[in-house]
Amino acid sequence: MNSNTNRGRALVLAFVTTLIATLALVAGPSFAAGDSERLTGTVNVNTATADQLQLLPGIGESRAKAVIEMRKTRGGFKSVTELTDVKGIGEAALAKLRPFARVEGKTTARLD
């Protein structure tokens, strides 16, 4: 193959990856984990397990561990806004998970 073909394939791959990421961002607060699963309920970020934290939009295994470490360090979160202190959670990520995150009460989140 020539270098033009390889460049063309790389550009298409980059475009498709960007498109998928953009569509995931546009999904908004009713986070779709799969075609038929939607998150309902809330997650108490002060008591949730790593698995429960991973129900939140944009929270994977490493961010869930970071949330748990941060809450241990500071003795819990006083507000959901403090999640921006966790590496990888910025204002945009906070906006997506805010409807499902709490600092008090029982974790009731589940995927429907």
Secondary structure, 3 states (H helix, E strand, C coil): CCHHHHHHHHHHHHHHHHHHHHHHHHCCCCCECCCCCEEECCEECCCCCHHHHCCCCCCCHHHHHHHHHHHHHHCCCCCHHHHHHCCCCCHHHHHHHHHHEECCCCCCCEEC
